[in-house]
Amino acid sequence: MSGSHHETMFVQGEARYRDARRVTLVGAVVNIVLSVLKVLAGWLGSSHALIADGIHSLSDLATDVVVLVAAKHGAKDADEEHPYGHGRIETLATVALGIVLVLVAFGIGYDAVRRLFAPEQLLLPGILALSAAALSVLVKEALYHYTVVVARKLRSNLLRANAWHHRSDAVSSIVVVVGVIGSMAGLAYLDAVASVVVAVMVAKIGWDLGWQSAHELIDRGLEQEDVDKIRNKIMAVDGVRAMHDLRTRRMGGNAFVDVDVLVDPSLTVSEGHRIGEEVLKRLYQEIDEVSDVTVHVDPEDDEIETPSRDVPLRAEMLNRLQSHWHGVPGADKIARVALHYLGGKVRVEALVPLSTMANLNRAQDFAQQMAATADKDEYVADVKVLFF
């Protein structure tokens, strides 16, 4: 059985997109202002590191656009072509974001190293560059905290990635401040060294984001702590004896769970189904990120027991049993036959009205005769008669 809250997920998806759009638009406006400010201040204030930092802010603006597009399309409801929704769009966008960061870092680092080996090209920044860099630190750190709060609320790795992109800009601006101060003190090469440090930081963040999301694209499971939490919730359900084949994966901000649960083989189909429904309900209600669960109810541990997949289905089994019971007096009085497929064989229960038996001795003889027919069929483990 499986369960998913498609209508609820659609409403949540719309709200998710609105929140993501709001925080990203705020970030985009800030990035436009900061990138123009830093590039101009770097040019007028003779700071290569600040110009590089301005380009970094410009890359933030580009990723804001990616986040907006991904959040919009990733929030779409599931459809026939995408039965699990569109969350992978957000994951793919995060990979693209990581690649952009690495490329930006390479360009910044290459230009800075080139200047280090050409001292005549080194710049001598002044107070204008220092002021712009200091302002950038304050603004981008505030933007990081604002974005990361929304990312946690929405469980969005893409927004979390964008938040860290903002923080990388803040930290790189701190490096620029140090470089500018050093250059103003007479160490001209520190501005270029600061650019290299910024490049390494940006590359590291880009690699981490891209690598993590690439794992998500190939359906890497949840963290062990999350898996253990899911396992504990399942085992706490009354009627679940054991579980196996627990599989998890992420899609955007949602988690998908597949699991086999073991129940008492003597339970009715409806009770086994009810236990499975309780597993679905517990995971949905108690673990926020779980949005889709598939539960397979097992009467036995098919990792240990011999599977019954080659044993004939009901119609054929009843024909075989009827042929074995043909010579047993009273077999025509059987009201219903229950078949239990366990351990690679069938356990048979024949329900017979006690009123059809002349006396208790006759009923006992009938039960013994029926039990003896189990030896006649390779697929039958035993035959029991239940009187009612």
C-alpha positions as CSV (number, residue, x, y, z in Angstrom):
1,M,0.0,0.0,0.0
2,S,1.2,3.5,-0.5
3,G,0.1,6.9,0.5
4,S,0.7,10.5,-0.6
5,H,-1.0,13.8,0.2
6,H,-1.2,15.2,-3.3
7,E,-3.8,17.9,-2.7
8,T,-2.1,18.9,0.5
9,M,1.3,18.8,-1.1
10,F,0.0,21.1,-3.9
11,V,-1.2,23.7,-1.4
12,Q,2.1,23.3,0.5
13,G,3.9,23.6,-2.8
14,E,2.2,27.0,-3.6
15,A,3.0,28.3,-0.1
16,R,6.5,27.0,-0.4
17,Y,7.0,28.8,-3.7
18,R,5.6,32.1,-2.2
19,D,8.0,32.0,0.7
20,A,11.0,31.0,-1.5
21,R,10.1,33.8,-4.0
22,R,9.9,36.4,-1.3
23,V,13.3,35.7,0.3
24,T,15.0,35.3,-3.0
25,L,13.6,38.5,-4.5
26,V,14.9,40.4,-1.4
27,G,18.3,38.7,-1.9
28,A,18.3,39.6,-5.6
29,V,17.7,43.3,-4.9
30,V,20.4,43.4,-2.3
31,N,22.8,41.6,-4.7
32,I,22.1,44.1,-7.5
33,V,22.9,47.0,-5.3
34,L,26.0,45.4,-3.7
35,S,27.5,44.2,-6.9
36,V,27.2,47.6,-8.6
37,L,28.5,49.3,-5.4
38,K,31.5,47.0,-5.0
39,V,32.5,46.9,-8.6
40,L,32.4,50.8,-8.8
41,A,34.1,51.2,-5.4
42,G,36.8,48.6,-6.5
43,W,37.4,50.4,-9.7
44,L,37.4,53.9,-8.2
45,G,39.2,52.7,-5.1
46,S,41.8,50.6,-6.9
47,S,41.0,47.2,-5.3
48,H,41.1,44.1,-7.4
49,A,39.8,42.0,-4.5
50,L,36.8,44.2,-4.2
51,I,36.0,44.0,-7.9
52,A,36.3,40.2,-7.6
53,D,34.0,40.4,-4.6
54,G,31.5,42.4,-6.7
55,I,31.6,39.7,-9.4
56,H,30.9,37.2,-6.6
57,S,27.8,39.2,-5.7
58,L,26.8,39.3,-9.3
59,S,27.0,35.5,-9.4
60,D,24.7,35.6,-6.4
61,L,22.2,37.5,-8.5
62,A,22.5,34.8,-11.2
63,T,21.8,32.1,-8.7
64,D,18.9,34.0,-7.3
65,V,17.3,33.7,-10.8
66,V,18.0,30.0,-10.8
67,V,16.5,29.6,-7.4
68,L,13.3,31.5,-8.4
69,V,12.9,29.3,-11.6
70,A,13.6,26.1,-9.7
71,A,11.3,27.0,-6.8
72,K,8.4,27.8,-9.2
73,H,8.7,24.6,-11.2
74,G,9.7,22.4,-8.3
75,A,6.5,23.4,-6.4
76,K,4.2,22.0,-9.2
77,D,1.9,19.2,-8.2
78,A,2.5,15.6,-9.4
79,D,1.1,14.7,-12.8
80,E,1.0,11.7,-15.1
81,E,4.5,12.2,-16.4
82,H,5.9,13.1,-13.0
83,P,4.0,11.0,-10.4
84,Y,6.5,11.9,-7.7
85,G,6.3,15.6,-8.3
86,H,8.9,18.0,-9.6
87,G,11.3,18.2,-6.6
88,R,14.2,17.0,-8.7
89,I,14.2,20.4,-10.5
90,E,15.3,22.0,-7.3
91,T,18.0,19.4,-6.9
92,L,19.2,19.8,-10.4
93,A,19.3,23.6,-10.0
94,T,21.4,23.2,-6.8
95,V,23.9,21.2,-8.9
96,A,24.0,23.9,-11.5
97,L,24.5,26.5,-8.7
98,G,27.5,24.6,-7.4
99,I,29.0,24.4,-10.9
100,V,28.6,28.2,-11.4
101,L,30.3,28.9,-8.1
102,V,33.3,26.7,-9.0
103,L,33.6,28.4,-12.4
104,V,33.4,31.9,-10.8
105,A,36.0,30.9,-8.2
106,F,38.4,29.7,-11.0
107,G,38.1,33.0,-12.9
108,I,38.7,35.1,-9.8
109,G,41.6,33.0,-8.7
110,Y,43.3,32.9,-12.1
111,D,43.2,36.7,-12.5
112,A,44.5,37.2,-8.9
113,V,47.4,34.8,-9.4
114,R,48.3,36.5,-12.7
115,R,48.5,39.8,-10.9
116,L,50.7,38.3,-8.2
117,F,53.3,37.4,-10.8
118,A,53.1,40.8,-12.4
119,P,53.7,43.3,-9.5
120,E,53.3,46.3,-11.8
121,Q,49.6,45.3,-12.2
122,L,48.9,45.2,-8.4
123,L,46.4,47.8,-7.2
124,L,46.6,50.1,-4.2
125,P,43.2,50.4,-2.7
126,G,42.0,53.2,-0.4
127,I,39.3,54.1,2.2
128,L,36.5,53.9,-0.4
129,A,37.2,50.2,-1.1
130,L,37.5,49.6,2.6
131,S,34.1,51.2,3.4
132,A,32.4,49.3,0.6
133,A,33.8,46.0,1.7
134,A,32.8,46.6,5.4
135,L,29.2,47.5,4.3
136,S,29.1,44.3,2.3
137,V,30.0,42.2,5.3
138,L,27.1,43.6,7.4
139,V,24.5,43.4,4.7
140,K,25.3,39.9,3.4
141,E,25.6,38.4,6.9
142,A,22.1,39.8,7.6
143,L,20.8,38.4,4.3
144,Y,22.3,35.0,5.2
145,H,20.4,34.8,8.5
146,Y,17.2,35.8,6.8
147,T,17.5,33.2,4.1
148,V,18.6,30.3,6.3
149,V,15.6,30.8,8.6
150,V,13.3,30.4,5.5
151,A,15.4,27.5,4.3
152,R,14.9,25.6,7.5
153,K,11.2,26.3,7.5
154,L,10.8,25.0,4.0
155,R,13.4,22.2,4.4
156,S,14.9,23.5,1.1
157,N,18.5,22.5,0.3
158,L,18.4,25.0,-2.6
159,L,17.5,27.9,-0.3
160,R,20.1,26.7,2.2
161,A,22.6,26.6,-0.6
162,N,21.7,30.2,-1.6
163,A,22.0,31.3,2.1
164,W,25.5,29.9,2.2
165,H,26.2,31.7,-1.0
166,H,25.3,34.9,0.8
167,R,27.5,34.0,3.7
168,S,30.4,33.2,1.4
169,D,30.0,36.7,0.0
170,A,30.1,38.1,3.6
171,V,33.2,36.1,4.5
172,S,34.9,37.0,1.2
173,S,34.2,40.7,2.0
174,I,36.0,40.2,5.3
175,V,38.9,38.8,3.5
176,V,38.8,41.9,1.2
177,V,38.8,44.2,4.2
178,V,41.9,42.5,5.5
179,G,43.5,42.7,2.1
180,V,42.6,46.3,1.6
181,I,44.0,47.2,5.1
182,G,47.2,45.4,4.3
183,S,47.6,47.1,1.0
184,M,47.0,50.5,2.6
185,A,49.7,49.7,5.1
186,G,52.2,49.1,2.2
187,L,51.8,45.4,1.5
188,A,50.4,45.8,-2.0
189,Y,50.3,42.0,-2.7
190,L,47.7,41.4,0.1
191,D,44.8,42.6,-2.0
192,A,45.6,39.9,-4.7
193,V,46.2,37.3,-2.0
194,A,42.8,38.2,-0.6
195,S,41.3,37.5,-4.0
196,V,42.9,34.0,-4.1
197,V,41.5,33.2,-0.6
198,V,38.0,34.4,-1.8
199,A,38.3,32.2,-4.8
200,V,39.2,29.1,-2.8
201,M,36.3,29.7,-0.4
202,V,33.8,30.1,-3.2
203,A,35.1,27.0,-4.9
204,K,34.8,24.9,-1.7
205,I,31.2,26.0,-1.2
206,G,30.3,25.3,-4.9
207,W,31.9,21.8,-4.7
208,D,30.1,20.9,-1.5
209,L,26.7,22.0,-2.8
210,G,27.1,20.3,-6.2
211,W,28.4,17.0,-4.7
212,Q,25.6,16.7,-2.1
213,S,22.9,17.4,-4.7
214,A,24.5,15.0,-7.2
215,H,24.1,12.3,-4.6
216,E,20.4,13.2,-4.2
217,L,20.0,12.9,-8.0
218,I,21.1,9.2,-7.8
219,D,18.7,8.6,-4.9
220,R,21.1,8.5,-2.0
221,G,19.3,7.6,1.3
222,L,18.6,9.9,4.2
223,E,21.2,10.4,6.9
224,Q,21.5,7.5,9.4
225,E,20.0,9.6,12.2
226,D,16.9,10.2,10.1
227,V,16.6,6.6,9.1
228,D,16.8,5.5,12.7
229,K,14.0,7.9,13.6
230,I,11.8,6.4,10.8
231,R,12.7,2.9,12.0
232,N,11.7,3.7,15.6
233,K,8.4,5.2,14.5
234,I,7.5,2.1,12.5
235,M,8.4,-0.4,15.2
236,A,6.3,1.5,17.7
237,V,3.1,0.7,15.7
238,D,1.1,-2.0,17.5
239,G,1.1,-5.2,15.4
240,V,4.4,-4.6,13.6
241,R,6.6,-7.6,14.5
242,A,9.6,-6.6,12.5
243,M,10.6,-4.7,9.4
244,H,13.1,-4.9,6.5
245,D,14.0,-3.4,3.1
246,L,13.7,0.1,4.5
247,R,14.6,2.4,1.7
248,T,14.7,6.2,1.7
249,R,15.5,9.0,-0.7
250,R,15.1,12.7,-1.0
251,M,13.4,14.8,-3.7
252,G,13.9,18.5,-3.0
253,G,12.7,19.2,0.5
254,N,10.7,16.0,0.7
255,A,11.6,12.4,1.8
256,F,10.2,9.2,0.3
257,V,10.1,6.0,2.3
258,D,9.6,2.3,1.2
259,V,9.4,-0.4,3.8
260,D,8.3,-4.0,4.3
261,V,6.6,-4.7,7.7
262,L,6.2,-8.1,9.2
263,V,2.8,-8.9,10.9
264,D,1.3,-12.1,12.5
265,P,0.5,-14.4,9.5
266,S,-2.8,-15.4,11.2
267,L,-4.3,-11.9,10.9
268,T,-7.0,-11.1,8.4
269,V,-6.1,-9.1,5.3
270,S,-8.1,-6.1,6.7
271,E,-6.2,-6.1,10.0
272,G,-2.9,-6.3,8.2
273,H,-4.0,-3.4,6.0
274,R,-5.0,-1.4,9.0
275,I,-1.5,-1.9,10.5
276,G,0.0,-0.7,7.3
277,E,-2.3,2.4,7.3
278,E,-1.1,3.2,10.8
279,V,2.5,3.1,9.7
280,L,1.6,5.6,7.0
281,K,-0.2,7.9,9.4
282,R,2.6,7.9,12.0
283,L,5.3,8.8,9.5
284,Y,3.2,11.5,7.9
285,Q,2.2,13.1,11.2
286,E,5.4,12.7,13.2
287,I,8.2,13.3,10.6
288,D,7.6,16.6,8.7
289,E,9.8,15.9,5.7
290,V,8.2,12.5,4.9
291,S,5.7,13.2,2.1
292,D,5.3,9.7,0.4
293,V,5.3,6.3,2.0
294,T,5.0,2.8,0.5
295,V,4.3,-0.1,2.9
296,H,4.4,-3.7,2.0
297,V,2.8,-5.9,4.6
298,D,4.5,-9.4,4.9
299,P,3.1,-12.4,6.9
300,E,6.7,-13.8,7.1
301,D,10.2,-12.6,6.7
302,D,10.9,-13.3,3.0
303,E,14.6,-12.6,3.6
304,I,14.7,-15.8,5.7
305,E,11.8,-18.0,4.7
306,T,11.3,-19.8,1.4
307,P,9.1,-17.6,-0.8
308,S,5.8,-19.0,-2.0
309,R,5.8,-17.3,-5.4
310,D,5.8,-20.7,-7.2
311,V,2.9,-22.1,-5.2
312,P,-0.3,-22.2,-7.2
313,L,-2.9,-19.5,-6.7
314,R,-6.3,-20.1,-5.0
315,A,-8.3,-21.4,-8.0
316,E,-5.7,-24.1,-8.9
317,M,-5.1,-25.0,-5.2
318,L,-8.8,-25.5,-4.6
319,N,-9.0,-27.8,-7.6
320,R,-6.1,-29.8,-6.3
321,L,-7.6,-30.0,-2.8
322,Q,-11.0,-31.1,-4.1
323,S,-9.3,-34.0,-5.9
324,H,-7.6,-35.1,-2.7
325,W,-10.8,-34.7,-0.6
326,H,-13.0,-36.5,-3.1
327,G,-13.0,-39.8,-1.1
328,V,-13.4,-38.2,2.3
329,P,-17.0,-38.6,3.7
330,G,-18.3,-35.1,4.7
331,A,-15.9,-33.1,2.6
332,D,-18.8,-31.8,0.6
333,K,-20.0,-30.0,3.8
334,I,-17.0,-27.7,3.9
335,A,-18.3,-24.1,3.9
336,R,-15.1,-22.2,3.3
337,V,-11.4,-22.8,2.8
338,A,-8.7,-20.4,4.0
339,L,-5.2,-20.7,2.4
340,H,-2.1,-19.4,4.2
341,Y,1.0,-19.1,1.9
342,L,3.9,-19.5,4.3
343,G,7.4,-21.0,4.0
344,G,7.0,-22.0,0.4
345,K,3.9,-24.1,1.0
346,V,0.2,-23.7,1.8
347,R,-1.4,-24.2,5.2
348,V,-5.0,-25.1,4.7
349,E,-7.9,-24.4,7.0
350,A,-11.3,-25.9,6.2
351,L,-14.3,-24.4,8.0
352,V,-17.1,-26.9,8.5
353,P,-20.4,-26.5,10.4
354,L,-20.3,-28.7,13.5
355,S,-24.0,-29.4,12.9
356,T,-23.1,-31.5,9.8
357,M,-21.3,-34.0,12.0
358,A,-23.3,-36.8,13.7
359,N,-21.3,-36.5,16.9
360,L,-18.0,-35.4,18.3
361,N,-16.3,-38.7,17.5
362,R,-17.3,-38.4,13.9
363,A,-16.0,-34.8,13.8
364,Q,-12.7,-36.0,15.2
365,D,-12.4,-38.8,12.6
366,F,-13.2,-36.3,9.8
367,A,-10.5,-33.9,11.0
368,Q,-7.9,-36.7,11.0
369,Q,-8.9,-37.9,7.5
370,M,-8.6,-34.4,6.2
371,A,-5.2,-33.9,7.9
372,A,-3.9,-37.0,6.2
373,T,-4.7,-35.6,2.7
374,A,-1.8,-33.1,3.2
375,D,0.6,-35.8,2.3
376,K,-1.0,-36.1,-1.2
377,D,0.1,-32.7,-2.4
378,E,3.7,-31.3,-2.7
379,Y,2.5,-27.8,-2.0
380,V,0.4,-28.5,1.1
381,A,2.1,-28.2,4.5
382,D,-0.9,-29.3,6.6
383,V,-4.7,-29.3,6.6
384,K,-6.7,-28.3,9.6
385,V,-10.5,-28.5,10.1
386,L,-12.1,-25.7,12.1
387,F,-15.7,-26.4,13.2
388,F,-18.1,-23.5,13.8
